Amino acid sequence: MSPESQSPAKDHAHPLSTTHTLAANPDLSFSVEALLRRIENKTAIIGVVGLGYVGLPLAVELGKAGFSVVGIEIDEKRAAECNAGNSYITDIPSAELRTVVNTDKLKAYTSFEALAGTDVIVVCVPTNLGADGNPDLRHVEASAEGISSILKPGQAVILESTSFPGTTEEIAKPILEAMSGLVCAKDFLLAFSPERVDPGNKTYTVHNTPKVVGASDVASLDVAVMFYKQVVGEVVPVSCSRTAEMVKMFENAFRAVNIGLVNEMAQLCDHMNLDVWEVLDAAYTKPFGIMPFYPGPGVGGHCIPVDPVYLAWKAEKLGFDSDVVWLAAKTNREMPQWVVSKVGRLLEKQGSSLTTGKIVILGVSYKKDVPDCRESPPIYMIEQLQEMGSNVSFHDPFVDEIRVGAGKMKSEDLEDALASADIVVLATDHSCYDMRDIVRKSKHVLDTRGMTRKFGEHFENVTLL
């Protein structure tokens, strides 16, 4: 890693000891000092389980820092692409991936057996919602089982997968101990550090986004802090893994609640015949006590639609009603349906309807300038429209094909789509969209992202969310 790309690590107070020394722990069955030295001099071998949006950027950053990295990816196609130096993650250019693959700093495998010689294992697997809408930790559990099959004294395991407080200690730890026969904080170390990856963000990446780290014993925290200091400019240790898990829950609940608030304001302003964008622009001139958030067709990605549900589910198990979080999640979840209803109202003004008009959705990824369609609101809109019998198609410069229900849809040619549409719904504000040209060529545009506000003039064929 070049010196200019790595800012100096900041020191934060160690929460598990007042003196914070790296003295030998008589309870440990191995030398933690030796592990710390291997991490500091980059001779430690690192395992990364899950080479997706979180794992691959981390693996590449570790390789650039000088570590040898063993990647575990159960998707054989992804593993092969990684080893060929072909990146499937937008934030990692193929040229950057090749620099670590071609120098043997990163190699992907499909079997957990490859982790046998590693010193630190970082778990970066998805935590989804099940069919019942509740937390689904099957990937975390499977990763713990796989790691336990090779776990040996002296290894450290760090979980990065976002989940409710207690996941590391109550789910991962028992699996690791029961299946390996080893004891946490004696034979192996265990910590949690929430991922903070923002796909498409060119400003904040792995090395300059502060890393929160929590563990329930001093040795585990020492090792995790030392590990992340090799690739991250600022490491923030907290008192336990449950605290670190709650940090991530709060971060995303904060965003979800504020997005839910402005989405509700958009609906209310629509009922009151007010321009929510004008209301927000004026409100955000206040220099204190407020932070800008904007409405849209819903929330997507892995974090905002999922994490508040994890938190509220855990709260409910403890007998606590997390009303604010649940209501925000409900509002955001219902936004695609509300946008569809607004499309119907606009078509009716044209003398058409949801079943007779041609509808084109512009953008199906959940955020601009990325191909990521996880939990994407525009796709939910398309599914709802199809169920109603609507004639709907889409265009997205980053997404060639999507799965809708049991079938697939391909992105249409933009010019053809605009020419045939009764209404164009701008659902994702990709930077490459020439909105003036789109408005000029469209019969009517429903702008759910406020892009046309930048024109500084009103267009009769444009409706803002």
N, C-alpha and C positions, 0 to 999 in steps of 0.2 A: 504494500500500500504506500502511495506517495505521501511524504510528510504533510503536504498542503491539504490532503484530503482527510487527514485524521487530526482532529482537534485534541488538545491535551485532556486527559481524563480528569474529571473533577472528583474531589473526595467529599463524601458525605459521612455524617456520624454513623458509626456502626451500631445498630439497634440491639444487638444481643450481648454486647459487653462494653464496659466503659473504657477499658484500656485497649481493647482490640489488638491483642498480640496473636501471632501465629504459632504459639507454643504447642508442643505435642499434646495430644489428647490421649490419656492412658486408656480410654474406653475404645479407641479405634483399633481395628485389627491390621491397619496398614499405615504408612507414613503419609499424612496429608501434606507435609512440607515437600516431600518428593513430587507429589502431584502438582502442587503449586509451582514448583520450579519448572516442571515440564511445560505447564501452561505458559509461564512467563517467558521461557526461552523458545516457545513454539515447537517443541518436540512432541508435545502431546498429540495424540491422534483423536480427531473429533468425528463423531457420528451424528448425522442429521437425518431424522426419520420424517419423511414426507417432503418431497421436493416440489412443492407448489408455490403459491404466491408468497408464503412466509419462508418456507424452508430453502428454496433455491437462492433467493437473494442473500440469506444468511450464509449458506454454504459457499457462495462465490466470494463474499466478503471475508470469510475465514480463510479461504484459499489465497486470496490476495494478500492477507496479513502474514502468510507463511505457514499456516497449518496444513497438514494432510487431512483431507476430509473424506469420510466414507458416507455416501448418501444412500438412503434406503427409500425406494420408490416402488410400491407394489404394481403400479401401472407400467407394464413392460414397454409400451410405446414411449412413455415419458422417459424411462430409464435409458432407453436406446438413444433418444434424441439428446439427452443430457450428455451421454458419453461421446456422441458425435459432435458435440459443441453447437447444437442447434437449439437456441432458446425458444421456449414456448410461453415464457412470461415476459410481458411487455416491458417491465422495468429493467430487465436484464438483456442487453444487446447480445447477439450471438458472438460477436467479436470479444466481448468481455468474458463470456462463458468459456470461450476457447482458450483464453489466456490461462485459466486455471486447469482446464481439462488437459490441454496439450503439455503442461508442465507437471502432470501427474499429481496435482494438488486436490483434485476432485474426481472421484469415480463413483458412479451409481450402480447399485445392486438391487436385486428384487428379493433377496433373502436376508433375514435378520442375522444369519450366521456370520455375515461379513462384519458385524459389529464386535466380534469376539476380541479383537486386538485394540479396541478403542479405549480412551481414557475418560472422555466426556461424551455423553449422548444427549442430544437435544431433540425433543419431540415436537414436531410442527405439523400435526395432522388436523383435519377439520373436526369441528364440533357442531353438528347440525341439529335440526329439529326433526323428530320422528313423524310418522304419519298421524300420530295423535296430537301433534303440536307441542309435545314435551321434549326436554333435552335428550339427545341421542349421543351417547358417549362411546359407541361401539368402536370407533377408530382409536380413541385413547386407550380403551381396555385392550384392544388387539395389540396395540403398540407395547403396552406394559407386559402383556403375555410374551410377545416376541423378544423383548429385551430381557425378560427374566430367564429365557432359555439359554442366554449367553452371559448373564450377569456374573461378575466375579468380584472378589474383594478389591477395593481401591477405585472402582469406577464411580463416576458421578452422573446422575440423570437429572436433566432439567426439562421441565414441561413448559412449553410456550403456548399450547393450545388453549384458547379462551374458554373458560368455564366458570361455574358458580363457586363461591368460596367453600373449600373443603374437598375439592376434587383431587388435589395432589395427595393430601394426607388420608382421605377416606376411601378413595377409589384406586389411584395409581399405586400408592405405597403398599396396601394389603396384597395386591396382585404380585408386585415385585417380590415381596418377602415370602409369600406362600409358595410361589412357584420356583423360586431360586433357593430357598432355604437360608437366605442371608438376612441380616438384620440391618435396617436403616439406621444411620448415624453411628453404626459400629463397623459394618462390613462395606457398606456403600453409602453414597451421599445422594440427597434428593432436594431439589429446589424448584421454584416456579418463577418464571419471568414472562409476563404477558407480552405477546407480539404487539408491535405498533406499526404495522405496515399499512401504508396508504397508497394503493395502486395508482400509478400515474403521477404521483407527486414527485416533481423534479427537484424540489428544494430540500425536503426532509427524507432521508433514506436511512439505511441501517446504521451507518457510522456516525451520523449527527443527530439522531433521535435519542434522547435520554432513555435509559433502560432501567426499569424498576425490577428489583430482585428480592425475593423473600424465601426464607427457609426457617425451619423450626429448631435447628441446631447450629452452633457457631461454625463448625467445620464445613458444613454444606453451604452456608452463606459465604464464608471466606472463599471457597473454591469458585462458586458461581460469580461472585463479584470480580475475582481475579480473571476469570474466563472472559467475561464481557468487556472488561477494561482493555482487552487486547484489540477489540474491534469497534468499540463505542466510546465516544468522547466523554459521556457523563453517565455514571452508574449510580442509581439511587437505591440503597439497601433499605428494606423494611423489616419489621419484627418477625414475620412468619409468612408462610406461603398463602395462608388464607387472606392476609392483608393485601398481598400482591394480587391475588385473584380478585378481590373486591375493588382494587384500584381500576382494573380493566373494566369491570362491570359498571363502575361509576362513570368512567370516561364515556362509554357508549350510551349509558342511560341518560347522561347529560345531553348528549346530542339528540337522542331519540325524543326526549321530552320537549326540547326546544323546537325541533322540526315538527313534532306533533302539534305544538301550540300554533306555529305559523300556518300549518295545513288547516287547522280548525278555523283560524282567522280568515283564510282564503275562502272557505265555505261560507262563513258568516257574512263576509263582505259581499259574496255573490248573492246571498239572500237579500242583502240590504242595498244592492245596486251601488256598491262602492268599489273602487279600484284598490285591491289589497296592496299592490306594488307601490302606489302613491302613499298609502298609509305607512308602509314599512320604510320607505325612503325618508319620509318626514320624521318618523320615530327614531331612526338611526342617526339623525343629526345631533341627538342628545349626547354630550361628551362623557357621560358617566351613567352607571347603573343599567346598561343595556348592551347587548352583543348581537351583531347581525346574524340572522338565520332567514332562509327564504323557502317558500313553499315549492312543491313540485308534484309529480304524479304518484309519489310514494317513496319508500326507501328500499334500497337494494344492497347487494354485497353480502359479505359473510357476517358483518358485525351488527349494524344498526337494526335489521329486522330480527336478528336471532338473540343477541346477548341480553337485551332487557327481558326477554322471555325466560332465559336461564336464571336471571336474578329474581324475577317475580315468582318463578316456580320454587326456587329455594326458599324464598321468604314465606311462601304459602306452607311449605313443609314445616316451617318453624312456628306456624300459627300467626304469621304477620301478614296483613293485607297491604301489598304494595300498590295502592290504588293509582297513584300518579303514573307509575311506570306502565301498568296495565292499560290505562286509558290512552296514554301516548301511543303505545303499540297498536291498540285498536284503531285509533284515528289514522295512523300511518298505513296500516294494513288495508283500510277501507278506501284509501285515496284512489287507487286504480279504478275501482268501481264508480267512484264519484266522477272521475274524469270521463269515463264512458257515458255516464248519464248526461254530462254537459255536452259531449259530442252529439248525443241524441237530440238535445234541445236545439243545438245549432243547426242540425240537419232539418229539423222540423221547420225552422224559420225559412229554409230554402225550399220548403215543400217536399222534402224527402224524409227519410227515416233511417234507423240503424239497419234495417233489413233491405232497404232499396238503394241506399247511397254507397258510393265507393269511398272507403276510408284507408288512408295511408299513414302509417306510424313512422316518423323519422327518428331513428335511434332506438336500439333495443338493449344496449348495454346499460348497466345500472348507473354509470357515471361517465362523464365526457372523456373522450380521447383514449379509452381503453376498450378491449374486447370482452371484458368480464361481464357475464350475464347471470351471475349467481343472484337468486332472489330478485330478479329484475322486474320492476313495476310495469314497464312497457310490455313485457311478455305476458304478465297477468292480464293486462288490458286486451291483448290479442286473443288470449284464451277465452275471456268473457265475451268478446265480440263474436268469435267463432261459435260459441255456444248459443248465441242469439241468432245465428244465421247470417251474420254480417259479411259483406264482401270486404275483407281487410287484407292488406299486404304491408310490407315494411321495406325500408331501406336503411342500411347502416354501413358506413365506410369501413368499419372495423370488424364487422360480423357478417360472414357469408351465409351462414345457415343457423337456424335455431330449431329446437325441438319444442313442439306445441302439442300438448296432449299425447296422443299415440303417433302423431305424424311429425313431419318436418316441413319447414318453410325456408325458402331461399330469398336472399335480399334482391329486390328488384332494381332495375336501372333507375336512377334518380329522375332523369328527364321524363321517362315513360310514366313513372309513378305520379309525378306532379301533374302531367297532362291529363291523366285519367281520373284523378281524385276529385270527389265532391268536397272533401275536407281533409286537410293535412294536419296531423297532430305532432307538433314538435315535442318529443318525449325525452330526448337526450341532447344536451346542448354541445354537441361536438364542435370544436373550434373551426374545423374545416368547412362547416356549413356556411354558405353565402346566403344569409337570411334575406337580404334585400332581393336577391335573384329568386329565392324560393317564394317569397311573398308575391313578387311580380308574376310568377308563373302559376300560382295557385289560385283556385277558386275561393277557398277560405282556409285560414290557418288558425288553429288553436295552439297558442304558445304557452306551454306549461312551465317553461323555464325563464321567461322574462327576457329572452334574447332580443326581441324587437324593441324593447324599451330603449335600447342604446341608440336607436335611430333618431330620437328626439323629435319625432313627428308621428302623427296618427295615420293609420291605414284602415280604410273601411272594411277590408277583407281579413283583418286580424282581430282575434279575441284573445285577451290574456286570461290566464287561469283565474 
